[in-house]
Amino acid sequence: LVLPPAIDRTISEYLALEGCRQFAISETQKFGHVTYFWNGNRSGKFDENLEVYQEIPSDKVQFDERPWMKAAEITDATIDAIRGGGYDFIRLNYPNGDMVGHTGNLDAAIVAAETVDLSLRRLLRAVAEAGGIALVTADHGNLEEMIEFDKKSGSPKIDKATGEPVRKTSHTTNPVPFILYDPQFAGEYRLRESGEKPGLANVAASILYLLGFRAPVDYLPSIIEPA
């Protein structure tokens, strides 16, 4: 009924104007999240010469039937991009936690979490070898709660027909982690302690800080500040 909000001066546009080389990758399920949505509901690139997008085709099966999804392929391609040394900023999305979480299948959710753990181990090793920094976070939770709880009693909801706990298939509102991995850290910065509790909108300025840029004044402040 209405057009999506027009969002300008995104971090991708800022970095393109500064001449930074960018690589974005995910599988089909989340490819739009690292491209179209990341760029402020904008199709295409800001600079064809500086940006490379790679989409790994998702399997056309139920997510709990193949909970590892395309994490290995995403990781392989990202490690190649890191070792190639051709990019200043790389962004990727592992869809496993979200998409498998929606199935309500606990066994599959455990495999999905283990898959991302293994992928991150491989990825962070490549980041360390390249002397880079990695930020790991999420926009919401999902598979950390796989059953529904009664808000008043705090007890699991029980399906009257089966006698089993009711599966939770929706996003959660739990806080998500913000992990900064910097093997070269020498005490030159710290997490910001003042102000409101940081959220997803603070990540853009944090990325710019780590890349050595000053965020626009109307960006929410960086989670990281000089020591």
Summary of the structure (lengths in Angstrom):
residues: 227
radius of gyration: 19.2
end to end distance: 48.2
largest distance: 60.1
contacts: 610
relative contact order: 0.12
helix: 31%
strand: 16%
